[in-house]
Every structure is written in structure tokens, then in C-alpha cells.
Amino acid sequence: MDHPLMFASNRKTTYKLPPAQVITTSSSQQARREKALEDQKRRRAQKVDLSRQLDGFADLNLAASDDEGEEETDGDGVRVAHGGVASFTSAFEATQPCSIPPMPLSALLESKQSTASGGPLNTKKKGKRKRTTRVGGKSDRNQKWADKCMYAELLEMNDVDTWVQSQRADDGLPDDLETGWVAVGPVPVGKRCLAISRDSSGNGVEPNTMLRSRLLGKPLLPWFPSNLPPHTVLDCILDENWKDNGILHVLDVLQWKGRDIADCETPFRFWWRDTRVTELPPLPPPTSATPASSSTSTGGVQSYHFPYPTTLLPIPYNIDTSFPSLLQSIIPAARLTRPVEIVIPENPNSHIQTDNYQRSFITFKTDIASDGLLLYVAEACYESGTNPLSSWIPARNYEVPGSGAMQTTFDSLGPLDTFEKLVRRRVEQKGSSTEDTEMT
């Protein structure tokens, strides 16, 4: 097995590269996707069965009679219970092992005497302290959040020139693209991270949120105040210009107020994300935000340098992934910048807070650069790590690390251009198949 750091290095060099350079031909992405989905369904079923404690009742039978006071056994020596499920509930509870065995009184007195006289309980050997991070240390806390994001695989696409019905599956697009997927985009340019909130005292605005890196789980920013409720974990993208616009893009939700949302299917998670983020109360602007020297934003409004993100902005999603929807709205939107409005204080350094004082705000527009398009399997749950249940389609080609030149693939088309080309080809094939059916 490769070392984790080596795997991470390989992942950085292969991400966003052509599929032919990343995968082997022995296993197609479609096959791995189907297997991952079946494994996920099996784990969910096992989790439900475990919560119901069905194994504890596996060796018990219910008799046809309701007579009480008698115990019978069948031919295999298995107890037959009379009187319904309630008759063997006490027996089931009695079989549960006790976590702490009772201590005899004599042994308890002897233990107290040994402790009082400095006996064996106080003769603990002091050995050398191991040079490892203690439980609960920084490295241990970082490891808890390492590689928890659901990281998409690059969508494998084959731009074949010869188009016949038998080659349809060879183009790399999912067979159920129109019915079984959710499109998310335009995906902003930025750094993938997890936003984690903790309990707060409730007395004013205090730091309650931290951003942790996707791969190693290290803190990206110190604790800062936000309007997130406690015990919430969000999959986010920190905008590349967050110091100027204060935007933290919300991609997905893992946990909300301690409730596990990751086990829900994709459309519900995105609906929950948008609904809950919209309901959050507005966050007071940071008093430490400072005006940028001789810089202005769109419309002549003076821009600011934010010390931490102040705006939670959900990334748009679309459950209609039909070919017309992809060609007319989803793909074009993934190519363009996304205009958004940001609210900032007119005087962020003012500390005056009285009953008659109302802080004035300025609304200005900013453009969010697009990095591409994400596709999620609709019936899949949120699963940590890299997996084929989510597919990534970059908006443009990327430079190969160490090559010093732009990687040209798919006849010099970008991945998003190739995706649109294959979708149009699917539409043409679908139309020709319909005409052949009508003629016959």
C-alpha cells in the first residue's frame, strides 16, 4: 500500500488531467460507479439493521399458542416463546453483558487499605514518554477532519468520431444522465474546505467557526464569528478573492445542528442547504474590516479587506439534467462568471452601538469566476474521499505540472466543450433513433 503522502502527491499531479493518463482500461468509470452505489446501499441497510438490533432476536421463535407459564423447545433445542414479543424482552435484556463487573466487599476494603498505605496502586512505573502526539492533540484533531470532503472524479469522456448505436456507451457519459443526476454549477474558483461550528455562549458575536483544509484537515483560518448554528459541518469553497468580497461558497452539507444530513440523498441535501442558509439571520459586519488603499469595486464603491468570510453563498444546483436543460442553461452558465450582490458596511470601523443608531450598508456587485461543473448521482449519499459518485468537468484545460505548457486534449477542446459536444451527439442519436422507429 502506498504511503498517504505519496498518494496525495499523485492525486495533485493527476487531478484535472485527461482520463487516459489517470485510469486503467481494466475498469470503466461506469462500472466503478455502479459498484460504489451498491456498496453504499448495502452499508446503509446494515446500519439500519444494526440500529434495530435484529440480531438479538434471530434465535427466538414465536409459538402459535398464547399460553403462559410454560417453556417449550423445538426439535433443534431452540426456545419457543409464548405470549408474544413481550414475553422474551426481559430475557433479551438479561443477556446483555455488564460493562463493569461487581466487586466483592472484601476486595473493595482491601483496595481502599492499599491505597491509604501507599500500596500497589501508587507504585505506577514511570517510563519514557513516547514522542507521539497525545490523544486530543493538534495532529489528532487535524486527522479527524482529513479527507472528509466528497471529492469528485474527473469525468471520463471519449470523443469518438464514428458514431453508431453500439458505441454509445463508449463516449463516457452516464446512461442515466437525464434522469439520475444533479448538476451543480457554476463551481467557483477557490480552495475546498470544511466549515465547522462549535458551541458559543450567546453573548454577542464571538468566534465559533473554523475552516479546515480538504486533504489534511489543517486550519485555514483562526476561529471567526459566523451565523452558523453550533455543531454544523458544511462542505465549502473559500473564494479566491475572499479578502475583498468576504464570500464563502457552500457546496454541500454534512451536519446541521448535530443532525446527520450526509446519509440523505443528493436532492434533499441541496434543498436543505439552501433552505437553512437562507433562514440564517444576517451577520453583523466585522468592525476590523479596513478599506482597501486606492482600490474601487464595480460601480465606484470602495472595496474592503475582510479579516474573515462574512457571506455564506450556496452554489446553484439543478435537478433537471435533461439534454435541453444542459445545452440551454446549465453548460452556458458554467462557462460564464456569476454576478452576485454583497452587502458591506459603509463605515466598518465604527464601534457605536446604541438604540437610536443604525449602521448604514452598501450593496455592491461582484463577479465570481467559474471553474467548471459538478455532477452528483441523485440517489447517492454524501461519502467522504474520492469516489465516482460525483464527477468533475473543468471549464478549461489545465497546465500539466512540470510541463510548463497547457495540456491539449480532445482536439484542443476544453473538458466542458467536449461534454457539450457529446451531449449534442446524444441528442442527434436520440433523434435518429426516434425517426427509425417511426419509419418501421
C-alpha positions, 0 to 999 in steps of 0.5 A, spaced: 500 500 500 502 506 498 504 511 503 498 517 504 503 522 502 505 519 496 498 518 494 496 525 495 502 527 491 499 523 485 492 525 486 495 533 485 499 531 479 493 527 476 487 531 478 484 535 472 488 531 467 485 527 461 482 520 463 487 516 459 493 518 463 489 517 470 485 510 469 486 503 467 482 500 461 481 494 466 475 498 469 470 503 466 468 509 470 461 506 469 462 500 472 466 503 478 460 507 479 455 502 479 459 498 484 460 504 489 452 505 489 451 498 491 456 498 496 453 504 499 446 501 499 448 495 502 452 499 508 446 503 509 441 497 510 446 494 515 446 500 519 439 500 519 439 493 521 444 494 526 440 500 529 434 495 530 438 490 533 435 484 529 440 480 531 438 479 538 432 476 536 434 471 530 434 465 535 427 466 538 421 463 535 414 465 536 409 459 538 402 459 535 399 458 542 398 464 547 399 460 553 403 462 559 407 459 564 410 454 560 417 453 556 417 449 550 423 447 545 423 445 538 426 439 535 433 443 534 433 445 542 431 452 540 426 456 545 419 457 543 416 463 546 409 464 548 405 470 549 408 474 544 414 479 543 413 481 550 414 475 553 422 474 551 424 482 552 426 481 559 430 475 557 433 479 551 435 484 556 438 479 561 443 477 556 446 483 555 453 483 558 455 488 564 460 493 562 463 493 569 463 487 573 461 487 581 466 487 586 466 483 592 466 487 599 472 484 601 476 486 595 473 493 595 476 494 603 482 491 601 483 496 595 481 502 599 487 499 605 492 499 599 491 505 597 491 509 604 498 505 605 501 507 599 500 500 596 500 497 589 496 502 586 501 508 587 507 504 585 505 506 577 512 505 573 514 511 570 517 510 563 519 514 557 514 518 554 513 516 547 514 522 542 507 521 539 502 526 539 497 525 545 490 523 544 486 530 543 492 533 540 493 538 534 495 532 529 489 528 532 484 533 531 487 535 524 486 527 522 479 527 524 477 532 519 482 529 513 479 527 507 472 528 509 470 532 503 466 528 497 471 529 492 469 528 485 472 524 479 474 527 473 469 525 468 471 520 463 469 522 456 471 519 449 470 523 443 469 518 438 468 520 431 464 514 428 458 514 431 453 508 431 448 505 436 453 500 439 458 505 441 454 509 445 456 507 451 463 508 449 463 516 449 463 516 457 457 519 459 452 516 464 446 512 461 442 515 466 444 522 465 437 525 464 434 522 469 439 520 475 443 526 476 444 533 479 448 538 476 451 543 480 454 549 477 457 554 476 463 551 481 467 557 483 474 558 483 477 557 490 480 552 495 475 546 498 474 546 505 470 544 511 466 549 515 465 547 522 461 550 528 462 549 535 458 551 541 458 559 543 455 562 549 450 567 546 453 573 548 454 577 542 458 575 536 464 571 538 468 566 534 465 559 533 467 557 526 473 554 523 475 552 516 479 546 515 483 544 509 480 538 504 486 533 504 489 534 511 484 537 515 489 543 517 486 550 519 485 555 514 483 560 518 483 562 526 476 561 529 471 567 526 464 569 528 459 566 523 451 565 523 452 558 523 448 554 528 453 550 533 455 543 531 454 544 523 459 541 518 458 544 511 462 542 505 465 549 502 469 553 497 473 559 500 473 564 494 479 566 491 478 573 492 475 572 499 479 578 502 475 583 498 468 580 497 468 576 504 464 570 500 464 563 502 461 558 497 457 552 500 457 546 496 454 541 500 452 539 507 454 534 512 451 536 519 446 541 521 445 542 528 448 535 530 443 532 525 446 527 520 444 530 513 450 526 509 446 519 509 440 523 505 440 523 498 443 528 493 436 532 492 434 533 499 441 535 501 441 541 496 434 543 498 436 543 505 442 547 504 439 552 501 433 552 505 437 553 512 442 558 509 437 562 507 433 562 514 440 564 517 439 571 520 444 576 517 451 577 520 453 583 523 459 586 519 466 585 522 468 592 525 476 590 523 474 590 516 479 596 513 478 599 506 482 597 501 488 603 499 486 606 492 482 600 490 474 601 487 469 595 486 464 595 480 460 601 480 465 606 484 464 603 491 470 602 495 472 595 496 474 592 503 479 587 506 475 582 510 479 579 516 474 573 515 468 570 510 462 574 512 457 571 506 455 564 506 453 563 498 450 556 496 452 554 489 446 553 484 444 546 483 439 543 478 435 537 478 433 537 471 439 534 467 435 533 461 439 534 454 435 541 453 436 543 460 444 542 459 445 545 452 440 551 454 442 553 461 446 549 465 453 548 460 452 556 458 452 558 465 458 554 467 462 557 462 460 564 464 462 568 471 456 569 476 454 576 478 452 576 485 450 582 490 454 583 497 452 587 502 458 591 506 458 596 511 459 603 509 463 605 515 466 598 518 470 601 523 465 604 527 464 601 534 457 605 536 452 601 538 446 604 541 438 604 540 437 610 536 443 608 531 443 604 525 449 602 521 448 604 514 450 598 508 452 598 501 450 593 496 455 592 491 456 587 485 461 582 484 463 577 479 465 570 481 469 566 476 467 559 474 471 553 474 467 548 471 461 543 473 459 538 478 455 532 477 452 528 483 448 521 482 441 523 485 440 517 489 447 517 492 449 519 499 454 524 501 461 519 502 467 522 504 474 521 499 474 520 492 469 516 489 465 516 482 459 518 485 460 525 483 464 527 477 468 533 475 468 537 468 473 543 468 471 549 464 478 549 461 484 545 460 489 545 465 497 546 465 500 539 466 505 540 472 512 540 470 510 541 463 510 548 463 505 548 457 497 547 457 495 540 456 491 539 449 486 534 449 480 532 445 482 536 439 484 542 443 477 542 446 476 544 453 473 538 458 466 542 458 466 543 450 467 536 449 461 534 454 457 539 450 459 536 444 457 529 446 451 531 449 449 534 442 451 527 439 446 524 444 441 528 442 442 527 434 442 519 436 436 520 440 433 523 434 435 518 429 433 513 433 426 516 434 425 517 426 427 509 425 422 507 429 417 511 426 419 509 419 418 501 421 
